[in-house]
Amino acid sequence: MTVSSAANAVLAKARAMYGKRLTAQNYTDLLACRSVNEAAAYLKAHTAYADAFEGVTMGSLRRWQIEILLREHLSNNFASLCRYEKSIGDGFYKYFVTLSDVDMLLHSVRYLNSRHPEKNLAKVPDFFVRHSELNAAALETATNVDLLLAAVEGSPYKAVLAPFASVGSDGRPDYFAMELALNKYLHSQAEALIKKNYKGKERKELDAMHAFDTDAENIVSLYRLKRLTNMPQSVLTTMLMPGGTLDEKALTGFMEAPDAEKALQTLKGTAYAAFAERGDKSVEQVSAKLRYDHAKGLVRFSTFPSVVMMSYVALAENEAENLTHIIEGIRYNIPPEEISRLLIGVGD
C-alpha cells in the first residue's frame, strides 16, 4: 500500500467510524430505557456498540460494568485507528500510547491513595501495551510508591513522578500533583510530536486543534480553582497546561479577576466568549460544546488523516460522555429531560 492510499485508508476508516455515531432516535430510545440493563441491551441490539457486549452475560450488568465495557470499546477503536496511522509513517499514534500510559498510571496512584482495588479499570488494548514504555505487570501489582517508581524505571515517567513520590502524613502520595505533572507531560508530548512529524497546513490544523483544547482545559481548570480556593496568581500559573492561544495578558486578567464568574467575563471578545455567555450551562458543558463543534467541522472537511483521526477521537469521547450521563441518569432515576440537558451534539 502506498503512503497516499494508506493515508486515504485512515481518512476513510475514521469517517466510517464517525458515520456509525448514535442517531437522534438512538438517544431518544436510550433515554426511554427504564434500567441500565435495558439500555445495555439496546446498545447491543441497535448500535455500533454491539461488539462491546460480545461474550457478556446480559441482564445482570451493573452500571460500572457497562461503563467499563464502553470505555474498552472506545479504546479498541482508537487502537484500530492507531494501527492504520502507524502504517503511513505518521508518529501521532505515540500520543495515544502516552494517553493510555497516563491513564494506567493514574489508576495506580488512585489505588495507592484508596488502598482498594478499582472496580472500573478497563482492559488496555494490545496495541497500546506493545508500544508502552511501562512495565504493565509490575504496575498492576504495585502496592506502594517505591513499587510504582520501579514499574516506571527506564521510562520518561520516572522523572515526571519522582518529585511527587514522597508520601504525606497520611502515608499516601500526592495524587493531584502527580495528575497535574502527567497531564503536563502529555501536553508537551503532543506539541513535540506535532512539531516533529508535520509541516505546512497539516501542522497548522493540528497546532490549532491542540491549542484550542488546551485553552478550553485551562479555562475550566482555572475557573474551578478560583471558585473553590483562594490561590494566588503565582500558584494558579503553575496549574496551566503548556500551549494554547490565550496570551499572558488574557490569562493574567482571568486569574486576577475578583471571583470565578467575573473571570469568565474577561473572555468577552475572544474565541471563548461562550464561557462569558453561558447562561445556565456549566463551564464543563460550554467547553464540551466548543470542542465538539470544532472537531465536527474538521472530521467532515479536513483532508489530513491525522486531523480527521484526532477529530473523530474527540467526537467519540464526547459520545462516550453522553452515554455515561445516560447510564448514570437511569441508575439514579433522573428524569429523561434532565439527562438530555447534559448531552452534547445529539442529532448532529
N, C-alpha and C positions, 0 to 999 in steps of 0.2 A: 504494500500500500504506500503510495507517495505521500509526502508531507501534506500536499494540498488536499488529497482525498481523505486523509486521516483527519485533517482539520475540519473538513465538511462533515465527517462522521461524528465528531464531537458536537458540532453545531446541531446536527440532525437529532442526535441522541438526547441532548439537553432540551431541545424544543419538544421532542416527543414526550419526554417525561413531564414537561410543563403542560403539555396538552392533556395529560391524564389527571390534572388537578381536579379537586372537588368542584362540582357544579352548584349553582344556587339551589337546585332541587335536592341535591345530596345534603346540603346544610339544613334545609327545611326538614327533611326526613330525620336527620340526626337529632335535631332539636325536639322532635316529637317523640323520641325514644323515652321509655319510662324507667329504664335501668341501664347500667353500664354494660351489662351483657347483651342487651338488645342492641345497643349502639355498636358493640364489637361484632355482633352477628351481621348487622347491616354493612359495616365496613368490609367484612369478608365477602359478602354476597354481591355487593353492588358497586364497589370502588376498586381503585388500583392498589388498595392496601390488603388485598386478599392474601398475598404471599406472606404478609406479616403474621398471619394466623395459621399458616400451614403447619400441620402436625400438632396443633394446640387443641387441647380438650376444651370445647366451648361450653358455656353455660354456668361456669363457676369461677370466672375470672374476677380478680379484684381490680380496683381502679389502678393501683400502682403497677400491676402486672400488664395491663393494657398499655399504660404509658411506656413501659419498658419495650414492649413489642413494637410500638410505633416509633420509638427512638432508634431501635435496631433497624427497622425498615428504612428510616431516613439515612442512617449511617451506611447501610448497604448500597443505597442509591448513590451516595456521594463517592463511595469506594469504586463503584462501577464507572462513574464518570472520570474519576482519577486515573483509572487504568487506561481509558481512551486518551486522556490528556497527556499522560506519560508517553504514549505511543507516538505522539507527534514531536516529541523532544522538548516540550514545554516543561518548566520546572515548578509550576504553581501547585501541582499536586502535593508538593512538600509542605505547603501551608496547611493542607488538610491533615497531613500526618502530624504536624505540630499541634493543630487544634485537637486532634484525638489524644495526643500525649498529654496536653494540658488538662483535658477532661479527666483522664485517668489519674493524673497527679492530684487534682483537686478532690476526687473521690477518696483517694488515700489519706489526704490531710483531714478531710471531714471525718473519716473513720478514726483517726488518731484523736481528734477532738471529742468525738462522741463515745468512743470506746465500744461502739456497737457496729456490727457489720451492716452495711447499707443494703436495703431491700431493692433499691432502684438502680442497680448497676447493670447497664446494658452490655451485651456481648460486643466486643470490638471486632470489626471485620478483619479477615486475614490479611488483606492488602495493607491496612494500617499497621498491623502487628509486624509484618515482614519489613516494613520500611522505618519502623520506630527505632529510636536510639535508647529506648528504655529497656530495662530488664523486667518484662511484664510479670514473669513468675515471681521474682523477688518482691516486686511492688505489691502484688496481691497478698503476700504473707507478711508484709511489714507491719509490725505492731508497736514500733516506737520511731522516733525521729532518726536515730542512728541507722536503723534498717532502711528507712526511707531514703536517706542520703546514699547508702550503699547501693540501693537499686538504681540510682541515677549516676553512679560513678562512671566517669568516662564520657558523659553526655554534657551538653551545654546547660542542662537543668541543674547540675551540681552548683555552678556559680550563681544561678538565679535564686536557688532556695537556701543555700548555706548561710547567708547573712541573717536569715529569719528562723533558723532551726532551733535556737535556744528556746526552751520551754518557759512558760510563765510560772507564777506562783501556784497555779492550779495544775501544773505538770503537763500542760498542753501547748503545742506550737501556736504561733500567731497566724491563724487561718487567713484573716483579712489581708495581712501583709504579704503572705505567700500568694494569695489570689491576685492581688494587685501586681506583684512582681511578674507572675506568669502571664498575665494579660498584657503587660507592657512588652514582655519578650515576644509574645505572639504578634503584636502590632509591629514591632521593629522587624520581625522576620518577614511579614507581609511586605513592608516597604522595601526591604533588601531584595526580596525575590522579584518584585516588580522592576526595580532598578536594574537588576542583573539580566533578566530574561526578556525584557520587552523594550520596544522603542516606537517612536512615531505616534500615530493616532491610537494604536492599541494601548501603548503605555499611558497615554493621556487619559483614555477612558478608565483604565484600571486605577490610576492615581486619583482620579476624580471620585470614583466609587469608594475607594478606601478612605479618602479624606472625608467624604460625606458621612460614612458610617462612623468614623472617628469623632467628628463633630457632634453627631447625634448622641453617641455614647457619653461624651464628655459633658454635654448639656444635662442629660438625665442624671449623671453621677453627681455633678456639682449642685444641681437642684436638690437632690435628696440630702446631700451633706449640709447645705445651707438650711434646709427645713428642719433637720433633726439635731444639728450640732451648732456650736459657735466657733468653729475652726477659723483661725485667721487665714488671710490670703496666702501667707507663706507656706502653710500646711496644705491648703486646697490645691496649690500649684503642683505639689508632689503627687497628687492623685490623678493628674491629667494623663491621658494616653497620648503617645507621640503621634505627630502628624495632624491633619485637619486643616481647614481653611480659615477658621476664626483666628484673627491676628491677636497680638498681645494686648492691643487696646480694647478689643471686644471682650476678650476673656477677663481682663482686669476690671472692666466695667461690670461684668456679670458678677465677679467674685466680690467686688466692693459694694454691691447693692445692699441696702439695709436688711432685706429679707428675701426669701426664696421667690415670692411672687413678683416683687419688684425686679429681681434679677432677670426673670423671663421677659419683662417689658423692655429690657435693654436690647433684646433681639429684634425689635421692630426695625424694618428697613433692611434686614438681612435675609439670606435664603432660608432662615429658620424662624421667620415671623409667625409661623403657625403655632409655635410654642407660646407666643405672647397673646394669641387669639384663640386659645384652646377651649374656652367655654367650660363645659362640664367634663371634658375629656382629661384623663390623666396625662402626665408628661410621657409616660411609657406608651400610651396609645398614640399620641402625636408622633413620637419617634418611630413607632412601628409603621404608621401610615405613610410618613415621609419616605422611609426606606423602602416600603412596599411599592409606592408609586415610582420611585427612581428605578428600582430593579425591574419592574414590569415593562417600562419603556425600553430598557436595554436588552432584555431577553427577547423582545419582539423585533427590534430593529438593528442591534449591533451586528456587525459582520465578523467579529473576532471571537474565536472559540472560548478563550479564557474569560472574556467579559460575559458571554452568554452563560457559561458554566457558573461563574460567580453569581450572576443574577438569578439563575434558577435556584441555586443553593439558598439565597436569601428568601426567595418566594416559598420554597419548600419548608424552610424553618418557620416562616410565618404561618403556613398551613398547619404545621405540627403544633404551633402555639394555639391556633384556633381549636384544634381537636382537644388539646389539653383543657382549654376553657370549657368545652362542651362536656367532656368526660367528668371533670370535677364538678361542673354545674349540676349534671344529672345526679351524681353521687350525693350531693348535699342539698338536693331538692330546690335548686334555684329556678325560678320561673324562666321559661324559654326566652321571653322578651328581654329579660335582664342579661341572660347569657349572650344573646345576639348583639347587645351593645358593646361587648368586648371583642367581637370578631372583626378582623381587618380583611378587606378585599373580597368579600362574599359576592359571587355572581359576576366578577370582572372577567 
